[in-house]
Amino acid sequence: METDYHIPVLLAESIDGLAINPKGIYVDATFGGGGHSRAILEKLTTGKLIGFDRDTDAQSNIPDNKNFTLVPHDYAHMANYLRHMELGSVDGILADLGISSHQVDTADRGFSFRYDAPLDMRMDQQISKTAADILNSESEIELQKIFSEYGEIKNSRTLARAIVATRRIEPVKTTGQLMKIAESIIPQRENLKKYAAPVFQALRIAVNDELNALKSFLEQAFRMLKVGGRLVVITYHSLEDRIVKNFLKEESDAKGADSLIYGTSSEKWISITRKPIIPSDEEIRKNPRSRSAKLRIAEKR
């Protein structure tokens, strides 16, 4: 299942979590390198798997399998496409929310500070606004909000002010320029790479509207799953995990008046993982990028 494009994270655990019916219908909402999809297809006989990915580079990974269909669009529009395909409900949905190794390692995509490259960060190349556009057009207040909310940067105001001061002299267009700005205002004794990682994360989230897309996806996932269907989600940072955790908890804990009067329950999910599953030491050794992953599994009641 491992490819140069991306090594699937928590592969066995996520596939087990789907409790796959060989004749069922499944969704890989974040197809990417196709590692999770291939593992699902191995367990299907007459079942079907629908993959979603808005990154055109992912199309090179489509498996030669009659049971698989790739929808080249964002998972935020999943329900509409599934209905268009006349799939009223599905048996399981998997989403691996991490950025792929291919995206990180392709310098001109601008996702990584390891390369001096254009600040792009678009997962969908059809999106008009890049990370550079945001840095050069948004107000200081809005930039501070992006870095504070999406990166939890403690000195987000100082960073935003430094970016605005720099762009008055020249536009901030490259990862190298952003790293120089970060280096100039980094708190004492803090590691530059450790500081830069959430800065780049915040910009990527803003460019791709990731958190709103995730919220929309979760709501659609509940609607599209059959009763007894499984939702499997792998997150990589606290903002994502908090959204998933709270969504499942709020939906599960919701009690209507009937539950108080008649003893019935309006709970919508059965939590399969009370605590998130994390990668083993062996998986982290083989794939260091998996170290922050958390897997949550729930079943529609």
C-alpha positions in Angstrom: 0.0 0.0 0.0 3.0 2.3 0.4 3.8 4.5 -2.6 6.1 7.4 -3.3 3.0 9.6 -3.4 1.9 8.9 0.2 2.2 6.3 2.9 -1.3 5.6 4.3 -1.5 6.3 8.0 -3.1 3.9 10.5 -4.1 1.7 7.6 -5.0 -1.6 9.3 -6.8 0.2 12.1 -8.9 2.4 9.8 -9.9 -0.5 7.5 -10.8 -2.6 10.5 -12.8 0.4 11.8 -15.0 0.4 8.7 -16.2 -3.2 9.4 -16.4 -3.7 5.6 -19.3 -5.6 4.0 -17.9 -7.1 0.8 -21.1 -6.1 -1.0 -21.4 -2.6 0.6 -20.9 0.9 -0.7 -18.0 2.9 0.8 -16.5 6.4 0.4 -12.8 7.4 0.7 -13.4 11.1 1.1 -9.7 11.9 0.8 -8.3 9.6 -1.9 -4.8 11.1 -2.2 -2.3 8.3 -3.0 -5.0 5.7 -2.9 -3.5 3.6 -0.1 -6.7 3.4 2.0 -8.8 2.9 -1.2 -6.8 -0.1 -2.4 -7.1 -1.7 1.1 -10.9 -1.2 1.0 -11.1 -2.6 -2.6 -9.3 -5.8 -1.5 -12.2 -6.5 0.8 -15.0 -5.8 -1.7 -16.6 -8.4 -4.0 -19.6 -6.7 -5.6 -19.4 -3.6 -3.5 -18.4 -0.2 -4.7 -16.0 2.5 -3.5 -16.3 6.2 -4.3 -13.2 8.3 -3.9 -13.1 12.1 -3.6 -10.1 14.3 -4.1 -9.9 17.9 -5.4 -6.1 17.7 -6.2 -5.7 16.8 -9.8 -2.3 15.2 -9.0 -4.3 12.4 -7.2 -5.8 11.3 -10.5 -2.5 9.5 -11.4 -3.2 7.1 -8.6 -6.6 5.8 -9.7 -6.6 2.0 -9.3 -7.6 -0.3 -12.2 -10.7 -1.7 -10.5 -14.3 -1.7 -11.8 -15.6 -1.2 -8.3 -13.9 2.2 -8.0 -15.0 5.6 -9.1 -13.0 8.8 -8.4 -14.9 12.1 -8.1 -12.4 14.9 -8.7 -14.0 17.3 -6.3 -13.8 18.4 -2.6 -15.4 16.2 0.0 -17.4 19.2 1.2 -19.7 18.4 -1.8 -19.9 14.7 -1.1 -23.7 14.4 -0.6 -24.6 16.1 -3.8 -22.3 13.9 -5.9 -23.4 10.7 -4.2 -27.1 11.6 -4.9 -26.2 12.4 -8.5 -24.7 8.9 -8.7 -28.0 7.6 -7.3 -26.4 6.3 -4.2 -29.0 7.1 -1.5 -26.9 5.9 1.4 -23.6 4.2 2.1 -22.1 1.6 4.5 -19.0 3.5 5.5 -17.0 6.7 5.0 -13.3 7.2 5.6 -11.4 10.6 5.7 -7.7 11.0 6.2 -7.4 14.7 6.8 -3.6 14.9 6.4 -1.8 16.6 3.7 -0.1 14.0 1.4 3.6 13.4 1.3 3.4 14.2 -2.4 2.0 17.7 -1.7 4.6 18.4 0.9 7.5 17.1 -1.2 6.5 18.9 -4.4 8.4 22.2 -3.9 6.3 24.4 -6.2 3.1 23.6 -4.3 4.5 25.8 -1.5 3.2 23.6 1.4 6.6 23.2 3.0 9.3 25.5 4.4 12.0 23.0 3.4 12.1 24.6 -0.1 12.3 28.2 -1.2 9.2 28.2 -3.5 6.1 30.2 -4.4 3.6 30.5 -1.5 0.8 28.6 -3.2 -0.7 26.0 -0.8 -3.8 25.4 -2.9 -5.1 21.8 -2.7 -7.3 22.6 -5.7 -5.5 24.5 -8.4 -8.8 26.0 -9.5 -9.0 28.1 -6.3 -8.1 31.6 -7.2 -6.5 32.8 -4.0 -3.0 31.5 -3.0 -1.2 31.8 0.3 0.8 34.7 -1.1 -2.5 36.5 -2.1 -3.7 36.2 1.5 -0.4 37.5 3.0 -0.4 40.5 0.6 -4.1 41.5 0.7 -5.5 40.7 4.1 -5.5 43.4 6.9 -3.2 43.1 9.8 -6.2 42.2 12.0 -7.3 39.4 9.7 -3.8 38.0 9.4 -3.5 38.0 13.2 -6.8 36.1 13.4 -5.6 33.5 10.9 -2.4 32.8 12.7 -4.1 32.9 16.1 -7.1 30.7 15.3 -5.7 28.3 12.8 -2.1 28.0 14.1 -2.5 29.0 17.7 0.6 31.2 17.3 1.2 33.0 20.6 2.7 36.1 19.1 0.3 36.2 16.1 0.0 40.0 16.4 3.7 40.5 16.1 3.9 38.1 13.1 1.0 39.8 11.3 2.6 43.3 11.9 5.9 42.1 10.5 4.3 40.7 7.4 2.5 44.0 6.8 5.7 45.9 7.3 7.6 43.7 4.9 4.9 43.8 2.1 5.0 47.6 2.2 8.6 47.3 0.8 8.0 44.2 -1.4 5.3 41.6 -1.8 5.7 38.4 0.3 5.7 35.7 -2.5 7.9 32.9 -1.4 8.3 30.4 1.5 11.8 31.7 2.0 10.5 35.3 2.6 8.0 34.1 5.1 10.7 32.1 6.9 12.9 35.2 7.1 10.0 37.2 8.6 9.3 34.3 11.1 13.0 34.2 12.1 13.0 37.9 12.7 10.2 37.8 15.3 10.6 34.3 16.8 10.5 34.1 20.6 13.9 33.6 22.2 15.1 30.1 22.5 12.3 28.7 20.3 13.2 26.4 17.4 12.5 28.1 14.0 11.1 25.0 12.3 8.9 24.2 15.3 7.6 27.8 15.2 7.1 27.8 11.4 5.1 24.6 11.2 1.9 26.0 12.7 2.4 29.3 10.7 2.3 27.3 7.5 -0.5 25.2 8.8 -2.6 28.3 9.5 -2.0 29.6 6.0 -2.9 26.3 4.4 -6.1 26.1 6.4 -7.1 29.6 5.4 -6.3 29.0 1.7 -8.3 25.8 1.5 -11.1 26.8 4.0 -10.4 23.4 5.6 -12.2 23.7 8.9 -15.5 24.8 7.3 -15.1 22.1 4.8 -14.6 19.5 7.6 -17.7 20.7 9.4 -19.8 20.4 6.2 -18.4 17.0 5.5 -19.2 15.6 9.0 -22.8 16.8 8.7 -23.1 15.2 5.2 -21.5 12.0 6.4 -24.2 11.5 9.0 -26.9 12.1 6.5 -25.4 9.7 3.9 -24.5 6.8 6.2 -26.9 3.9 6.6 -28.0 2.9 10.1 -25.0 0.8 11.4 -22.7 2.5 8.9 -19.2 3.5 10.1 -17.5 6.9 10.0 -13.7 6.7 10.3 -11.7 10.0 10.5 -7.9 10.5 10.9 -6.9 14.0 12.1 -3.4 15.5 12.5 -3.8 18.6 14.6 -5.9 19.7 17.6 -8.2 22.0 15.6 -9.4 19.1 13.4 -9.6 16.6 16.2 -11.6 19.0 18.4 -14.1 19.5 15.6 -14.5 15.7 15.0 -14.6 14.9 18.7 -17.2 17.6 19.5 -19.3 16.7 16.5 -19.5 13.1 17.6 -20.0 14.0 21.2 -22.7 16.6 20.7 -24.6 14.4 18.3 -24.2 11.4 20.6 -25.2 13.2 23.8 -28.2 15.0 22.3 -31.2 13.9 24.3 -34.8 14.8 23.3 -37.7 15.3 25.6 -38.9 11.8 24.7 -35.8 10.3 26.3 -36.7 11.9 29.6 -40.4 10.9 29.5 -40.4 7.5 27.8 -36.8 6.4 28.4 -36.0 6.5 24.7 -32.8 8.0 23.3 -32.1 10.4 20.4 -28.4 9.6 20.4 -27.1 9.5 16.8 -23.7 7.8 17.1 -22.3 4.8 18.9 -18.7 5.7 19.7 -16.4 2.8 18.7 -13.3 4.5 20.0 -13.8 6.2 23.4 -10.2 7.5 23.0 -8.6 8.1 19.7 -6.3 5.4 18.2 -2.7 6.7 17.7 0.1 5.2 15.6 2.4 2.6 17.2 6.0 3.4 17.8 6.9 1.1 14.9 4.6 3.0 12.5 6.1 6.3 13.6 9.6 5.0 13.1 8.7 3.9 9.6 6.6 7.0 8.8 7.5 10.0 11.1 4.7 12.1 9.5 2.2 9.8 11.2 3.3 10.9 14.7 0.5 13.4 15.3 -2.3 11.3 13.8 -5.5 10.4 15.8 -8.1 8.0 14.6 -11.8 8.2 15.7 -14.5 5.7 14.7 -18.2 6.0 15.2 -21.3 4.0 14.1 -24.5 5.6 13.0 -27.3 4.6 15.4 
